[in-house]
Amino acid sequence: MDRIAEGASRATTRPRVSCIKWVDPTIAGGRWVPEMVRLAGGTDGLGHDGAPPTVIPWELAVQYGLVVLVAMG
């Protein structure tokens, strides 16, 4: 994790990422997931650090302008 975070810290941009745990309803990852995205060099604008996964309208994910979508199972 330290090597990944170190490499990501040198990146000049941070892609907009969303980690979706479920699609019906659409559930954005929470708890540790946004931190992992940040450490890997991304920005998760739909999940919340330390908070439970959140049901979100799919339209919100589209409006966020995702660059990377991670489908979690």
mmCIF file of the N, C-alpha and C atoms, coordinates in Angstrom:
data_MODEL
# 
_entry.id   MODEL 
# 
loop_
_atom_site.group_PDB 
_atom_site.id 
_atom_site.type_symbol 
_atom_site.label_atom_id 
_atom_site.label_alt_id 
_atom_site.label_comp_id 
_atom_site.label_asym_id 
_atom_site.label_entity_id 
_atom_site.label_seq_id 
_atom_site.pdbx_PDB_ins_code 
_atom_site.Cartn_x 
_atom_site.Cartn_y 
_atom_site.Cartn_z 
_atom_site.occupancy 
_atom_site.B_iso_or_equiv 
_atom_site.pdbx_formal_charge 
_atom_site.auth_seq_id 
_atom_site.auth_comp_id 
_atom_site.auth_asym_id 
_atom_site.auth_atom_id 
_atom_site.pdbx_PDB_model_num 
ATOM 1   N N  . MET A 1 1  ? 0.826   -1.192 0.000   1.00 0.00 ? 1  MET A N  1 
ATOM 2   C CA . MET A 1 1  ? 0.000   0.000  0.000   1.00 0.00 ? 1  MET A CA 1 
ATOM 3   C C  . MET A 1 1  ? 0.870   1.257  0.000   1.00 0.00 ? 1  MET A C  1 
ATOM 4   N N  . ASP A 1 2  ? 1.957   1.204  0.748   1.00 0.00 ? 2  ASP A N  1 
ATOM 5   C CA . ASP A 1 2  ? 2.829   2.383  0.804   1.00 0.00 ? 2  ASP A CA 1 
ATOM 6   C C  . ASP A 1 2  ? 3.425   2.701  -0.564  1.00 0.00 ? 2  ASP A C  1 
ATOM 7   N N  . ARG A 1 3  ? 3.822   1.670  -1.299  1.00 0.00 ? 3  ARG A N  1 
ATOM 8   C CA . ARG A 1 3  ? 4.397   1.905  -2.638  1.00 0.00 ? 3  ARG A CA 1 
ATOM 9   C C  . ARG A 1 3  ? 3.352   2.478  -3.584  1.00 0.00 ? 3  ARG A C  1 
ATOM 10  N N  . ILE A 1 4  ? 2.135   1.984  -3.495  1.00 0.00 ? 4  ILE A N  1 
ATOM 11  C CA . ILE A 1 4  ? 1.057   2.497  -4.351  1.00 0.00 ? 4  ILE A CA 1 
ATOM 12  C C  . ILE A 1 4  ? 0.779   3.954  -4.009  1.00 0.00 ? 4  ILE A C  1 
ATOM 13  N N  . ALA A 1 5  ? 0.648   4.252  -2.718  1.00 0.00 ? 5  ALA A N  1 
ATOM 14  C CA . ALA A 1 5  ? 0.367   5.627  -2.291  1.00 0.00 ? 5  ALA A CA 1 
ATOM 15  C C  . ALA A 1 5  ? 1.506   6.560  -2.684  1.00 0.00 ? 5  ALA A C  1 
ATOM 16  N N  . GLU A 1 6  ? 2.759   6.086  -2.561  1.00 0.00 ? 6  GLU A N  1 
ATOM 17  C CA . GLU A 1 6  ? 3.900   6.916  -2.940  1.00 0.00 ? 6  GLU A CA 1 
ATOM 18  C C  . GLU A 1 6  ? 3.879   7.232  -4.431  1.00 0.00 ? 6  GLU A C  1 
ATOM 19  N N  . GLY A 1 7  ? 3.625   6.223  -5.256  1.00 0.00 ? 7  GLY A N  1 
ATOM 20  C CA . GLY A 1 7  ? 3.543   6.449  -6.696  1.00 0.00 ? 7  GLY A CA 1 
ATOM 21  C C  . GLY A 1 7  ? 2.394   7.368  -7.058  1.00 0.00 ? 7  GLY A C  1 
ATOM 22  N N  . ALA A 1 8  ? 1.249   7.171  -6.411  1.00 0.00 ? 8  ALA A N  1 
ATOM 23  C CA . ALA A 1 8  ? 0.073   7.996  -6.702  1.00 0.00 ? 8  ALA A CA 1 
ATOM 24  C C  . ALA A 1 8  ? 0.289   9.440  -6.278  1.00 0.00 ? 8  ALA A C  1 
ATOM 25  N N  . SER A 1 9  ? 1.092   9.654  -5.245  1.00 0.00 ? 9  SER A N  1 
ATOM 26  C CA . SER A 1 9  ? 1.307   11.022 -4.765  1.00 0.00 ? 9  SER A CA 1 
ATOM 27  C C  . SER A 1 9  ? 2.049   11.881 -5.795  1.00 0.00 ? 9  SER A C  1 
ATOM 28  N N  . ARG A 1 10 ? 2.723   11.234 -6.735  1.00 0.00 ? 10 ARG A N  1 
ATOM 29  C CA . ARG A 1 10 ? 3.446   11.980 -7.779  1.00 0.00 ? 10 ARG A CA 1 
ATOM 30  C C  . ARG A 1 10 ? 2.567   12.284 -8.996  1.00 0.00 ? 10 ARG A C  1 
ATOM 31  N N  . ALA A 1 11 ? 1.367   11.762 -9.013  1.00 0.00 ? 11 ALA A N  1 
ATOM 32  C CA . ALA A 1 11 ? 0.473   11.981 -10.154 1.00 0.00 ? 11 ALA A CA 1 
ATOM 33  C C  . ALA A 1 11 ? 0.059   13.447 -10.218 1.00 0.00 ? 11 ALA A C  1 
ATOM 34  N N  . THR A 1 12 ? -0.108  13.943 -11.427 1.00 0.00 ? 12 THR A N  1 
ATOM 35  C CA . THR A 1 12 ? -0.506  15.343 -11.596 1.00 0.00 ? 12 THR A CA 1 
ATOM 36  C C  . THR A 1 12 ? -2.019  15.511 -11.640 1.00 0.00 ? 12 THR A C  1 
ATOM 37  N N  . THR A 1 13 ? -2.736  14.438 -11.882 1.00 0.00 ? 13 THR A N  1 
ATOM 38  C CA . THR A 1 13 ? -4.198  14.499 -11.875 1.00 0.00 ? 13 THR A CA 1 
ATOM 39  C C  . THR A 1 13 ? -4.749  13.344 -11.051 1.00 0.00 ? 13 THR A C  1 
ATOM 40  N N  . ARG A 1 14 ? -5.962  13.507 -10.565 1.00 0.00 ? 14 ARG A N  1 
ATOM 41  C CA . ARG A 1 14 ? -6.644  12.472 -9.800  1.00 0.00 ? 14 ARG A CA 1 
ATOM 42  C C  . ARG A 1 14 ? -7.965  12.166 -10.517 1.00 0.00 ? 14 ARG A C  1 
ATOM 43  N N  . PRO A 1 15 ? -8.067  10.988 -11.143 1.00 0.00 ? 15 PRO A N  1 
ATOM 44  C CA . PRO A 1 15 ? -9.306  10.668 -11.856 1.00 0.00 ? 15 PRO A CA 1 
ATOM 45  C C  . PRO A 1 15 ? -10.492 10.537 -10.902 1.00 0.00 ? 15 PRO A C  1 
ATOM 46  N N  . ARG A 1 16 ? -11.674 10.910 -11.395 1.00 0.00 ? 16 ARG A N  1 
ATOM 47  C CA . ARG A 1 16 ? -12.911 10.749 -10.631 1.00 0.00 ? 16 ARG A CA 1 
ATOM 48  C C  . ARG A 1 16 ? -13.316 9.275  -10.703 1.00 0.00 ? 16 ARG A C  1 
ATOM 49  N N  . VAL A 1 17 ? -13.403 8.661  -9.542  1.00 0.00 ? 17 VAL A N  1 
ATOM 50  C CA . VAL A 1 17 ? -13.653 7.232  -9.419  1.00 0.00 ? 17 VAL A CA 1 
ATOM 51  C C  . VAL A 1 17 ? -14.903 7.014  -8.598  1.00 0.00 ? 17 VAL A C  1 
ATOM 52  N N  . SER A 1 18 ? -15.653 5.986  -8.944  1.00 0.00 ? 18 SER A N  1 
ATOM 53  C CA . SER A 1 18 ? -16.730 5.537  -8.074  1.00 0.00 ? 18 SER A CA 1 
ATOM 54  C C  . SER A 1 18 ? -16.672 4.030  -7.963  1.00 0.00 ? 18 SER A C  1 
ATOM 55  N N  . CYS A 1 19 ? -16.792 3.547  -6.745  1.00 0.00 ? 19 CYS A N  1 
ATOM 56  C CA . CYS A 1 19 ? -16.817 2.115  -6.474  1.00 0.00 ? 19 CYS A CA 1 
ATOM 57  C C  . CYS A 1 19 ? -18.256 1.750  -6.141  1.00 0.00 ? 19 CYS A C  1 
ATOM 58  N N  . ILE A 1 20 ? -18.887 1.011  -7.031  1.00 0.00 ? 20 ILE A N  1 
ATOM 59  C CA . ILE A 1 20 ? -20.301 0.658  -6.876  1.00 0.00 ? 20 ILE A CA 1 
ATOM 60  C C  . ILE A 1 20 ? -20.388 -0.766 -6.334  1.00 0.00 ? 20 ILE A C  1 
ATOM 61  N N  . LYS A 1 21 ? -21.015 -0.891 -5.159  1.00 0.00 ? 21 LYS A N  1 
ATOM 62  C CA . LYS A 1 21 ? -21.152 -2.202 -4.518  1.00 0.00 ? 21 LYS A CA 1 
ATOM 63  C C  . LYS A 1 21 ? -22.324 -2.988 -5.072  1.00 0.00 ? 21 LYS A C  1 
ATOM 64  N N  . TRP A 1 22 ? -23.341 -2.283 -5.543  1.00 0.00 ? 22 TRP A N  1 
ATOM 65  C CA . TRP A 1 22 ? -24.571 -2.922 -6.002  1.00 0.00 ? 22 TRP A CA 1 
ATOM 66  C C  . TRP A 1 22 ? -25.202 -2.010 -7.019  1.00 0.00 ? 22 TRP A C  1 
ATOM 67  N N  . VAL A 1 23 ? -25.945 -2.581 -7.981  1.00 0.00 ? 23 VAL A N  1 
ATOM 68  C CA . VAL A 1 23 ? -26.509 -1.736 -9.034  1.00 0.00 ? 23 VAL A CA 1 
ATOM 69  C C  . VAL A 1 23 ? -28.015 -1.520 -8.934  1.00 0.00 ? 23 VAL A C  1 
ATOM 70  N N  . ASP A 1 24 ? -28.726 -2.341 -8.180  1.00 0.00 ? 24 ASP A N  1 
ATOM 71  C CA . ASP A 1 24 ? -30.185 -2.149 -8.084  1.00 0.00 ? 24 ASP A CA 1 
ATOM 72  C C  . ASP A 1 24 ? -30.646 -2.440 -6.667  1.00 0.00 ? 24 ASP A C  1 
ATOM 73  N N  . PRO A 1 25 ? -30.645 -1.461 -5.783  1.00 0.00 ? 25 PRO A N  1 
ATOM 74  C CA . PRO A 1 25 ? -30.363 -0.040 -6.032  1.00 0.00 ? 25 PRO A CA 1 
ATOM 75  C C  . PRO A 1 25 ? -28.859 0.199  -6.150  1.00 0.00 ? 25 PRO A C  1 
ATOM 76  N N  . THR A 1 26 ? -28.507 1.343  -6.711  1.00 0.00 ? 26 THR A N  1 
ATOM 77  C CA . THR A 1 26 ? -27.102 1.705  -6.860  1.00 0.00 ? 26 THR A CA 1 
ATOM 78  C C  . THR A 1 26 ? -26.553 2.086  -5.489  1.00 0.00 ? 26 THR A C  1 
ATOM 79  N N  . ILE A 1 27 ? -25.499 1.375  -5.075  1.00 0.00 ? 27 ILE A N  1 
ATOM 80  C CA . ILE A 1 27 ? -24.911 1.625  -3.760  1.00 0.00 ? 27 ILE A CA 1 
ATOM 81  C C  . ILE A 1 27 ? -23.429 1.945  -3.942  1.00 0.00 ? 27 ILE A C  1 
ATOM 82  N N  . ALA A 1 28 ? -23.037 3.128  -3.487  1.00 0.00 ? 28 ALA A N  1 
ATOM 83  C CA . ALA A 1 28 ? -21.636 3.563  -3.541  1.00 0.00 ? 28 ALA A CA 1 
ATOM 84  C C  . ALA A 1 28 ? -20.903 3.022  -2.319  1.00 0.00 ? 28 ALA A C  1 
ATOM 85  N N  . GLY A 1 29 ? -19.659 2.592  -2.517  1.00 0.00 ? 29 GLY A N  1 
ATOM 86  C CA . GLY A 1 29 ? -18.853 2.075  -1.416  1.00 0.00 ? 29 GLY A CA 1 
ATOM 87  C C  . GLY A 1 29 ? -18.597 3.136  -0.364  1.00 0.00 ? 29 GLY A C  1 
ATOM 88  N N  . GLY A 1 30 ? -18.487 2.703  0.851   1.00 0.00 ? 30 GLY A N  1 
ATOM 89  C CA . GLY A 1 30 ? -18.204 3.610  1.966   1.00 0.00 ? 30 GLY A CA 1 
ATOM 90  C C  . GLY A 1 30 ? -17.109 3.027  2.836   1.00 0.00 ? 30 GLY A C  1 
ATOM 91  N N  . ARG A 1 31 ? -17.116 3.399  4.099   1.00 0.00 ? 31 ARG A N  1 
ATOM 92  C CA . ARG A 1 31 ? -16.148 2.951  5.099   1.00 0.00 ? 31 ARG A CA 1 
ATOM 93  C C  . ARG A 1 31 ? -14.718 3.177  4.613   1.00 0.00 ? 31 ARG A C  1 
ATOM 94  N N  . TRP A 1 32 ? -13.977 2.159  4.273   1.00 0.00 ? 32 TRP A N  1 
ATOM 95  C CA . TRP A 1 32 ? -12.569 2.263  3.873   1.00 0.00 ? 32 TRP A CA 1 
ATOM 96  C C  . TRP A 1 32 ? -12.382 2.462  2.374   1.00 0.00 ? 32 TRP A C  1 
ATOM 97  N N  . VAL A 1 33 ? -13.427 2.302  1.567   1.00 0.00 ? 33 VAL A N  1 
ATOM 98  C CA . VAL A 1 33 ? -13.289 2.342  0.103   1.00 0.00 ? 33 VAL A CA 1 
ATOM 99  C C  . VAL A 1 33 ? -12.807 3.710  -0.399  1.00 0.00 ? 33 VAL A C  1 
ATOM 100 N N  . PRO A 1 34 ? -13.398 4.845  0.021   1.00 0.00 ? 34 PRO A N  1 
ATOM 101 C CA . PRO A 1 34 ? -12.891 6.134  -0.469  1.00 0.00 ? 34 PRO A CA 1 
ATOM 102 C C  . PRO A 1 34 ? -11.421 6.376  -0.115  1.00 0.00 ? 34 PRO A C  1 
ATOM 103 N N  . GLU A 1 35 ? -10.996 5.894  1.043   1.00 0.00 ? 35 GLU A N  1 
ATOM 104 C CA . GLU A 1 35 ? -9.593  6.041  1.424   1.00 0.00 ? 35 GLU A CA 1 
ATOM 105 C C  . GLU A 1 35 ? -8.686  5.253  0.485   1.00 0.00 ? 35 GLU A C  1 
ATOM 106 N N  . MET A 1 36 ? -9.100  4.041  0.129   1.00 0.00 ? 36 MET A N  1 
ATOM 107 C CA . MET A 1 36 ? -8.303  3.231  -0.789  1.00 0.00 ? 36 MET A CA 1 
ATOM 108 C C  . MET A 1 36 ? -8.206  3.892  -2.160  1.00 0.00 ? 36 MET A C  1 
ATOM 109 N N  . VAL A 1 37 ? -9.307  4.466  -2.619  1.00 0.00 ? 37 VAL A N  1 
ATOM 110 C CA . VAL A 1 37 ? -9.295  5.182  -3.897  1.00 0.00 ? 37 VAL A CA 1 
ATOM 111 C C  . VAL A 1 37 ? -8.318  6.349  -3.821  1.00 0.00 ? 37 VAL A C  1 
ATOM 112 N N  . ARG A 1 38 ? -8.367  7.099  -2.733  1.00 0.00 ? 38 ARG A N  1 
ATOM 113 C CA . ARG A 1 38 ? -7.478  8.249  -2.562  1.00 0.00 ? 38 ARG A CA 1 
ATOM 114 C C  . ARG A 1 38 ? -6.004  7.806  -2.524  1.00 0.00 ? 38 ARG A C  1 
ATOM 115 N N  . LEU A 1 39 ? -5.716  6.744  -1.784  1.00 0.00 ? 39 LEU A N  1 
ATOM 116 C CA . LEU A 1 39 ? -4.345  6.246  -1.707  1.00 0.00 ? 39 LEU A CA 1 
ATOM 117 C C  . LEU A 1 39 ? -3.830  5.781  -3.064  1.00 0.00 ? 39 LEU A C  1 
ATOM 118 N N  . ALA A 1 40 ? -4.751  5.281  -3.898  1.00 0.00 ? 40 ALA A N  1 
ATOM 119 C CA . ALA A 1 40 ? -4.369  4.809  -5.231  1.00 0.00 ? 40 ALA A CA 1 
ATOM 120 C C  . ALA A 1 40 ? -4.302  5.939  -6.253  1.00 0.00 ? 40 ALA A C  1 
ATOM 121 N N  . GLY A 1 41 ? -4.645  7.157  -5.830  1.00 0.00 ? 41 GLY A N  1 
ATOM 122 C CA . GLY A 1 41 ? -4.496  8.304  -6.717  1.00 0.00 ? 41 GLY A CA 1 
ATOM 123 C C  . GLY A 1 41 ? -5.780  8.846  -7.303  1.00 0.00 ? 41 GLY A C  1 
ATOM 124 N N  . GLY A 1 42 ? -6.922  8.319  -6.885  1.00 0.00 ? 42 GLY A N  1 
ATOM 125 C CA . GLY A 1 42 ? -8.197  8.788  -7.410  1.00 0.00 ? 42 GLY A CA 1 
ATOM 126 C C  . GLY A 1 42 ? -8.950  9.651  -6.416  1.00 0.00 ? 42 GLY A C  1 
ATOM 127 N N  . THR A 1 43 ? -10.097 10.140 -6.857  1.00 0.00 ? 43 THR A N  1 
ATOM 128 C CA . THR A 1 43 ? -11.007 10.897 -6.009  1.00 0.00 ? 43 THR A CA 1 
ATOM 129 C C  . THR A 1 43 ? -12.372 10.237 -6.088  1.00 0.00 ? 43 THR A C  1 
ATOM 130 N N  . ASP A 1 44 ? -12.880 9.782  -4.950  1.00 0.00 ? 44 ASP A N  1 
ATOM 131 C CA . ASP A 1 44 ? -14.210 9.161  -4.894  1.00 0.00 ? 44 ASP A CA 1 
ATOM 132 C C  . ASP A 1 44 ? -15.189 10.183 -4.336  1.00 0.00 ? 44 ASP A C  1 
ATOM 133 N N  . GLY A 1 45 ? -15.938 10.810 -5.209  1.00 0.00 ? 45 GLY A N  1 
ATOM 134 C CA . GLY A 1 45 ? -16.874 11.845 -4.783  1.00 0.00 ? 45 GLY A CA 1 
ATOM 135 C C  . GLY A 1 45 ? -18.240 11.323 -4.405  1.00 0.00 ? 45 GLY A C  1 
ATOM 136 N N  . LEU A 1 46 ? -18.441 10.015 -4.491  1.00 0.00 ? 46 LEU A N  1 
ATOM 137 C CA . LEU A 1 46 ? -19.760 9.450  -4.196  1.00 0.00 ? 46 LEU A CA 1 
ATOM 138 C C  . LEU A 1 46 ? -19.775 8.629  -2.915  1.00 0.00 ? 46 LEU A C  1 
ATOM 139 N N  . GLY A 1 47 ? -18.625 8.093  -2.508  1.00 0.00 ? 47 GLY A N  1 
ATOM 140 C CA . GLY A 1 47 ? -18.526 7.355  -1.255  1.00 0.00 ? 47 GLY A CA 1 
ATOM 141 C C  . GLY A 1 47 ? -18.077 8.289  -0.143  1.00 0.00 ? 47 GLY A C  1 
ATOM 142 N N  . HIS A 1 48 ? -18.260 7.874  1.107   1.00 0.00 ? 48 HIS A N  1 
ATOM 143 C CA . HIS A 1 48 ? -17.909 8.722  2.252   1.00 0.00 ? 48 HIS A CA 1 
ATOM 144 C C  . HIS A 1 48 ? -17.038 7.950  3.228   1.00 0.00 ? 48 HIS A C  1 
ATOM 145 N N  . ASP A 1 49 ? -15.873 8.513  3.562   1.00 0.00 ? 49 ASP A N  1 
ATOM 146 C CA . ASP A 1 49 ? -14.950 7.891  4.514   1.00 0.00 ? 49 ASP A CA 1 
ATOM 147 C C  . ASP A 1 49 ? -15.657 7.537  5.812   1.00 0.00 ? 49 ASP A C  1 
ATOM 148 N N  . GLY A 1 50 ? -15.494 6.310  6.255   1.00 0.00 ? 50 GLY A N  1 
ATOM 149 C CA . GLY A 1 50 ? -16.003 5.895  7.552   1.00 0.00 ? 50 GLY A CA 1 
ATOM 150 C C  . GLY A 1 50 ? -17.504 5.692  7.633   1.00 0.00 ? 50 GLY A C  1 
ATOM 151 N N  . ALA A 1 51 ? -18.234 6.099  6.625   1.00 0.00 ? 51 ALA A N  1 
ATOM 152 C CA . ALA A 1 51 ? -19.691 5.974  6.632   1.00 0.00 ? 51 ALA A CA 1 
ATOM 153 C C  . ALA A 1 51 ? -20.097 4.668  5.944   1.00 0.00 ? 51 ALA A C  1 
ATOM 154 N N  . PRO A 1 52 ? -21.254 4.145  6.284   1.00 0.00 ? 52 PRO A N  1 
ATOM 155 C CA . PRO A 1 52 ? -21.713 2.939  5.589   1.00 0.00 ? 52 PRO A CA 1 
ATOM 156 C C  . PRO A 1 52 ? -21.902 3.216  4.097   1.00 0.00 ? 52 PRO A C  1 
ATOM 157 N N  . PRO A 1 53 ? -21.895 2.156  3.280   1.00 0.00 ? 53 PRO A N  1 
ATOM 158 C CA . PRO A 1 53 ? -22.220 2.333  1.862   1.00 0.00 ? 53 PRO A CA 1 
ATOM 159 C C  . PRO A 1 53 ? -23.556 3.072  1.726   1.00 0.00 ? 53 PRO A C  1 
ATOM 160 N N  . THR A 1 54 ? -23.661 3.878  0.677   1.00 0.00 ? 54 THR A N  1 
ATOM 161 C CA . THR A 1 54 ? -24.805 4.768  0.513   1.00 0.00 ? 54 THR A CA 1 
ATOM 162 C C  . THR A 1 54 ? -25.566 4.459  -0.765  1.00 0.00 ? 54 THR A C  1 
ATOM 163 N N  . VAL A 1 55 ? -26.901 4.379  -0.655  1.00 0.00 ? 55 VAL A N  1 
ATOM 164 C CA . VAL A 1 55 ? -27.738 4.253  -1.850  1.00 0.00 ? 55 VAL A CA 1 
ATOM 165 C C  . VAL A 1 55 ? -27.750 5.611  -2.536  1.00 0.00 ? 55 VAL A C  1 
ATOM 166 N N  . ILE A 1 56 ? -27.439 5.614  -3.834  1.00 0.00 ? 56 ILE A N  1 
ATOM 167 C CA . ILE A 1 56 ? -27.423 6.859  -4.601  1.00 0.00 ? 56 ILE A CA 1 
ATOM 168 C C  . ILE A 1 56 ? -28.233 6.661  -5.881  1.00 0.00 ? 56 ILE A C  1 
ATOM 169 N N  . PRO A 1 57 ? -28.829 7.729  -6.390  1.00 0.00 ? 57 PRO A N  1 
ATOM 170 C CA . PRO A 1 57 ? -29.479 7.612  -7.696  1.00 0.00 ? 57 PRO A CA 1 
ATOM 171 C C  . PRO A 1 57 ? -28.410 7.449  -8.773  1.00 0.00 ? 57 PRO A C  1 
ATOM 172 N N  . TRP A 1 58 ? -28.633 6.571  -9.732  1.00 0.00 ? 58 TRP A N  1 
ATOM 173 C CA . TRP A 1 58 ? -27.666 6.344  -10.805 1.00 0.00 ? 58 TRP A CA 1 
ATOM 174 C C  . TRP A 1 58 ? -27.334 7.651  -11.517 1.00 0.00 ? 58 TRP A C  1 
ATOM 175 N N  . GLU A 1 59 ? -28.304 8.535  -11.639 1.00 0.00 ? 59 GLU A N  1 
ATOM 176 C CA . GLU A 1 59 ? -28.095 9.826  -12.295 1.00 0.00 ? 59 GLU A CA 1 
ATOM 177 C C  . GLU A 1 59 ? -26.981 10.626 -11.607 1.00 0.00 ? 59 GLU A C  1 
ATOM 178 N N  . LEU A 1 60 ? -26.845 10.464 -10.293 1.00 0.00 ? 60 LEU A N  1 
ATOM 179 C CA . LEU A 1 60 ? -25.789 11.167 -9.568  1.00 0.00 ? 60 LEU A CA 1 
ATOM 180 C C  . LEU A 1 60 ? -24.417 10.671 -10.021 1.00 0.00 ? 60 LEU A C  1 
ATOM 181 N N  . ALA A 1 61 ? -24.289 9.379  -10.227 1.00 0.00 ? 61 ALA A N  1 
ATOM 182 C CA . ALA A 1 61 ? -23.026 8.821  -10.725 1.00 0.00 ? 61 ALA A CA 1 
ATOM 183 C C  . ALA A 1 61 ? -22.720 9.373  -12.111 1.00 0.00 ? 61 ALA A C  1 
ATOM 184 N N  . VAL A 1 62 ? -23.726 9.501  -12.944 1.00 0.00 ? 62 VAL A N  1 
ATOM 185 C CA . VAL A 1 62 ? -23.537 10.043 -14.295 1.00 0.00 ? 62 VAL A CA 1 
ATOM 186 C C  . VAL A 1 62 ? -23.136 11.514 -14.212 1.00 0.00 ? 62 VAL A C  1 
ATOM 187 N N  . GLN A 1 63 ? -23.820 12.298 -13.375 1.00 0.00 ? 63 GLN A N  1 
ATOM 188 C CA . GLN A 1 63 ? -23.510 13.718 -13.223 1.00 0.00 ? 63 GLN A CA 1 
ATOM 189 C C  . GLN A 1 63 ? -22.104 13.935 -12.671 1.00 0.00 ? 63 GLN A C  1 
ATOM 190 N N  . TYR A 1 64 ? -21.630 13.012 -11.861 1.00 0.00 ? 64 TYR A N  1 
ATOM 191 C CA . TYR A 1 64 ? -20.297 13.124 -11.262 1.00 0.00 ? 64 TYR A CA 1 
ATOM 192 C C  . TYR A 1 64 ? -19.215 13.102 -12.337 1.00 0.00 ? 64 TYR A C  1 
ATOM 193 N N  . GLY A 1 65 ? -19.509 12.545 -13.496 1.00 0.00 ? 65 GLY A N  1 
ATOM 194 C CA . GLY A 1 65 ? -18.543 12.521 -14.588 1.00 0.00 ? 65 GLY A CA 1 
ATOM 195 C C  . GLY A 1 65 ? -17.413 11.535 -14.341 1.00 0.00 ? 65 GLY A C  1 
ATOM 196 N N  . LEU A 1 66 ? -17.778 10.319 -14.035 1.00 0.00 ? 66 LEU A N  1 
ATOM 197 C CA . LEU A 1 66 ? -16.797 9.282  -13.727 1.00 0.00 ? 66 LEU A CA 1 
ATOM 198 C C  . LEU A 1 66 ? -15.778 9.116  -14.835 1.00 0.00 ? 66 LEU A C  1 
ATOM 199 N N  . VAL A 1 67 ? -14.559 8.857  -14.437 1.00 0.00 ? 67 VAL A N  1 
ATOM 200 C CA . VAL A 1 67 ? -13.511 8.461  -15.356 1.00 0.00 ? 67 VAL A CA 1 
ATOM 201 C C  . VAL A 1 67 ? -13.280 6.953  -15.178 1.00 0.00 ? 67 VAL A C  1 
ATOM 202 N N  . VAL A 1 68 ? -13.396 6.496  -13.926 1.00 0.00 ? 68 VAL A N  1 
ATOM 203 C CA . VAL A 1 68 ? -13.203 5.091  -13.591 1.00 0.00 ? 68 VAL A CA 1 
ATOM 204 C C  . VAL A 1 68 ? -14.397 4.608  -12.774 1.00 0.00 ? 68 VAL A C  1 
ATOM 205 N N  . LEU A 1 69 ? -14.978 3.495  -13.179 1.00 0.00 ? 69 LEU A N  1 
ATOM 206 C CA . LEU A 1 69 ? -16.057 2.849  -12.429 1.00 0.00 ? 69 LEU A CA 1 
ATOM 207 C C  . LEU A 1 69 ? -15.552 1.476  -11.996 1.00 0.00 ? 69 LEU A C  1 
ATOM 208 N N  . VAL A 1 70 ? -15.559 1.247  -10.704 1.00 0.00 ? 70 VAL A N  1 
ATOM 209 C CA . VAL A 1 70 ? -15.148 -0.047 -10.154 1.00 0.00 ? 70 VAL A CA 1 
ATOM 210 C C  . VAL A 1 70 ? -16.411 -0.755 -9.681  1.00 0.00 ? 70 VAL A C  1 
ATOM 211 N N  . ALA A 1 71 ? -16.708 -1.884 -10.306 1.00 0.00 ? 71 ALA A N  1 
ATOM 212 C CA . ALA A 1 71 ? -17.870 -2.683 -9.894  1.00 0.00 ? 71 ALA A CA 1 
ATOM 213 C C  . ALA A 1 71 ? -17.380 -3.701 -8.880  1.00 0.00 ? 71 ALA A C  1 
ATOM 214 N N  . MET A 1 72 ? -17.861 -3.569 -7.663  1.00 0.00 ? 72 MET A N  1 
ATOM 215 C CA . MET A 1 72 ? -17.426 -4.452 -6.573  1.00 0.00 ? 72 MET A CA 1 
ATOM 216 C C  . MET A 1 72 ? -18.478 -5.531 -6.359  1.00 0.00 ? 72 MET A C  1 
ATOM 217 N N  . GLY A 1 73 ? -18.037 -6.682 -5.939  1.00 0.00 ? 73 GLY A N  1 
ATOM 218 C CA . GLY A 1 73 ? -18.982 -7.753 -5.718  1.00 0.00 ? 73 GLY A CA 1 
ATOM 219 C C  . GLY A 1 73 ? -18.958 -8.274 -4.325  1.00 0.00 ? 73 GLY A C  1 
# 
